[in-house]
Amino acid sequence: GLHAAPFVPDWPGRDRFAGLVHSSDYRNAAPYAGMRVVVAGTGNSGAEIATELGERGADVAWSIRTPPTILPRDTFGVATQRVGVALRSLPPRVVDPVVKAYARLAVGDLAPFGLATPSRGAYTRAKEEHVLPVLDVGIVAAVKSGRVRVVPAIRALDEAGVELADGSRLAADAVIACTGYRPDLEALVGGLRVLDARGLPLAGGARDHVRAPGLYFVGYNAGVSGGLREIALDAESLARRLARELTART
């Protein structure tokens, strides 16, 4: 899958800061009560951890490099993921404006709180960057209320805290890196030349690559319909192909 190995950016000075952890090691907000915490990363993990920390008494700065698309978890009882399923087969040039308008209507303009409108469409980012929209479970209210304040991306760390991309500094007791994962396939198949520059398979689902016939990758697609659903679709597609091949041999 896409999320095999936790990834922490190689921030200058990160070895000097004792309070750096990856989100995979985060369990709950209790140890951080009353602490100054920088949450780095704009995926769902970053938004949810920042929200929880703010609710439990931490002084939270949400460090953002690329503004995310934030959507409500549901609208009038209809899950946002169902909307993603319905739009999945349409091209990004159609889906991106729809999602942008939906976000603006449902969430509002967050630019006054430091969250600018994303420059790239949500579906385009999902397909090309494997970055999904954030489903709001409280981050919008936390930002608007000031429990979570938005700050620029981290440039470097030292013993006392972080330096931000705009040159400002923040004293911090902890930095939680919600900076995602990597597929970690190099050790398994790196020598077969079936991975792209990001370490992702060049073919997936029911397709194999000419350099490695019979080798299949399931679970490396991301989309607005949700990762688990995409994995299931890949698996079903591959199962049908293998069933046809086995039937042809008998």
C-alpha positions in Angstrom: 0.0 0.0 0.0 0.8 3.7 -0.2 1.4 4.0 3.6 4.1 1.4 4.5 6.9 3.5 5.9 6.5 6.6 8.0 8.1 9.7 6.4 9.7 12.6 8.3 11.2 15.4 6.2 15.0 15.9 6.6 14.5 19.3 8.3 17.9 20.9 9.2 18.5 20.5 12.9 15.9 17.9 13.4 18.3 15.7 15.4 18.8 18.6 17.9 15.1 18.8 18.8 14.2 16.2 21.3 10.4 16.4 21.0 10.0 15.3 17.3 7.7 12.3 16.7 5.8 11.0 13.6 2.1 10.8 13.7 2.3 7.0 13.7 3.6 7.2 17.2 0.8 9.5 18.4 -1.8 7.8 20.6 -3.8 10.6 22.4 -3.6 14.2 23.5 -3.1 13.5 27.2 0.7 13.7 27.3 0.6 17.1 25.5 -1.8 19.0 27.8 -0.4 22.4 28.5 2.5 22.0 26.0 3.4 24.1 23.0 2.9 21.7 20.1 3.6 22.3 16.4 1.6 19.9 14.1 3.2 19.7 10.7 1.1 18.4 7.8 -2.2 19.1 6.2 -3.6 15.6 5.7 -6.4 14.1 7.7 -4.0 13.0 10.5 -2.6 16.5 10.9 -6.1 18.0 11.0 -7.5 15.5 13.5 -4.5 15.5 15.8 -4.4 19.3 15.8 -8.1 19.4 16.6 -7.8 16.9 19.5 -4.7 18.7 21.0 -6.6 22.0 20.9 -9.6 20.5 22.6 -7.4 19.0 25.4 -5.5 22.1 26.4 -2.4 22.2 24.3 -1.1 25.4 22.6 -1.3 24.2 19.0 0.3 25.7 15.9 -0.7 23.9 12.6 2.2 24.2 10.2 1.1 24.3 6.6 3.1 24.1 3.4 0.3 23.6 0.9 -3.3 24.6 1.9 -5.6 21.6 1.8 -9.1 21.2 0.5 -11.3 20.8 3.5 -14.7 19.2 3.1 -17.5 18.4 5.6 -17.7 14.7 6.6 -21.3 14.8 5.5 -24.0 17.2 4.2 -27.6 16.7 5.2 -26.7 13.1 6.2 -25.0 12.2 2.9 -21.4 11.2 3.5 -18.9 13.2 1.4 -17.3 10.0 0.4 -20.5 9.0 -1.4 -20.1 12.2 -3.4 -16.6 11.1 -4.3 -17.8 7.7 -5.5 -20.3 9.4 -7.7 -17.7 11.7 -9.2 -14.9 9.2 -9.5 -15.4 8.4 -13.2 -15.4 12.0 -14.3 -12.3 13.9 -15.4 -10.5 16.3 -13.1 -11.5 19.3 -15.2 -15.1 18.5 -14.3 -14.6 17.3 -10.7 -12.2 20.0 -9.5 -14.6 23.0 -9.9 -17.4 21.0 -8.3 -15.4 20.1 -5.3 -14.1 23.7 -5.0 -17.6 25.1 -5.0 -18.8 22.5 -2.6 -15.9 23.3 -0.2 -16.6 27.0 -0.4 -20.3 26.6 0.3 -19.9 24.0 3.1 -16.8 25.3 4.8 -16.6 29.0 3.8 -13.6 31.2 3.2 -10.8 30.3 5.5 -8.2 32.7 4.1 -8.7 35.2 7.0 -7.5 32.4 9.3 -4.4 31.5 7.3 -5.9 28.8 5.0 -5.8 30.1 1.5 -7.8 28.5 -1.3 -5.7 25.6 -2.8 -4.1 26.4 -6.1 -4.7 22.9 -7.5 -8.0 21.1 -7.7 -8.7 18.3 -5.2 -9.2 15.6 -7.8 -6.1 16.6 -9.6 -4.1 16.3 -6.4 -5.6 13.0 -5.6 -4.7 11.5 -8.9 -1.3 13.1 -9.4 0.0 13.5 -5.9 -2.0 10.9 -3.9 -3.2 13.7 -1.6 -6.8 13.5 -0.5 -9.1 16.3 0.8 -9.4 16.7 4.6 -12.7 15.6 6.0 -13.6 18.1 8.8 -14.1 16.5 12.2 -13.6 19.8 14.0 -10.6 21.5 12.5 -12.6 24.3 10.9 -14.2 25.3 14.2 -10.8 24.9 16.0 -9.1 27.3 13.5 -11.9 29.8 13.6 -12.0 29.8 17.4 -8.3 30.2 17.7 -7.7 26.9 19.5 -5.5 26.0 16.5 -3.6 28.7 14.8 -2.2 28.3 11.3 1.5 29.0 10.7 3.8 28.6 7.7 5.8 25.4 6.9 8.7 24.4 9.0 12.1 25.4 7.6 14.4 24.0 10.4 14.5 22.9 14.0 16.8 23.4 16.9 16.9 22.8 20.7 14.3 25.4 21.5 11.7 25.0 18.7 11.2 25.6 15.0 12.1 28.2 12.3 9.3 28.8 9.9 9.4 29.4 6.1 8.7 33.1 6.7 11.7 33.5 8.9 9.8 33.6 12.2 10.4 31.3 15.1 8.2 29.3 17.4 9.2 28.0 20.8 7.9 24.4 21.0 7.9 21.5 23.4 6.9 19.0 20.7 6.6 18.7 17.0 4.3 16.0 15.6 5.2 15.3 11.9 1.9 14.3 10.2 3.9 14.1 7.0 2.7 10.9 5.5 4.2 7.6 4.5 6.1 6.1 1.6 5.3 2.9 -0.3 8.7 1.3 0.6 8.8 -1.1 -2.4 12.5 -0.5 -3.4 13.8 -3.3 -1.3 11.3 -5.8 -2.7 11.2 -4.9 -6.4 13.5 -2.0 -7.0 15.8 -3.9 -9.3 13.0 -4.8 -11.7 12.6 -1.2 -13.0 8.8 -1.3 -12.4 8.7 1.8 -10.1 8.5 5.4 -10.9 10.7 8.2 -9.4 8.4 8.3 -6.3 8.7 4.6 -5.7 5.2 3.9 -7.0 4.4 1.0 -9.4 4.2 1.9 -13.0 1.3 -0.5 -13.4 -1.4 -1.5 -10.9 -4.6 -3.5 -10.3 -5.2 -5.9 -13.2 -2.3 -4.5 -15.3 1.2 -5.9 -15.1 4.3 -4.3 -16.5 6.2 -5.6 -19.6 9.4 -5.8 -17.5 7.7 -8.1 -14.9 4.8 -10.1 -16.4 2.7 -11.7 -13.8 3.6 -9.3 -11.1 0.7 -7.2 -9.8 0.3 -4.3 -7.4 -2.9 -3.8 -5.4 -3.5 -0.7 -3.3 -1.5 2.0 -4.9 -4.3 4.2 -6.2 -5.7 7.2 -4.4 -8.9 8.9 -5.2 -11.7 11.1 -3.9 -13.8 8.0 -3.4 -11.5 6.7 -0.6 -8.4 4.5 -0.3 -10.2 1.3 0.9 -12.7 1.5 -1.9 -9.9 1.9 -4.4 -8.1 -1.1 -3.0 -11.3 -3.2 -3.3 -11.8 -2.2 -6.9 -8.1 -3.1 -7.7 -8.5 -6.4 -6.0 -11.7 -7.3 -7.8 -10.3 -6.3 -11.1 -7.2 -8.4 -10.7 -9.3 -11.4 -9.4 -11.4 -11.2 -12.6 -8.3 -11.2 -14.8 -6.7 -14.1 -13.0 -10.0 -16.1 -13.1 -10.1 -15.6 -16.9 -6.5 -16.7 -17.3 -7.0 -19.8 -15.2 -10.2 -20.7 -17.1 -8.3 -20.4 -20.4 -5.6 -22.8 -19.2 -8.1 -25.6 -18.2 
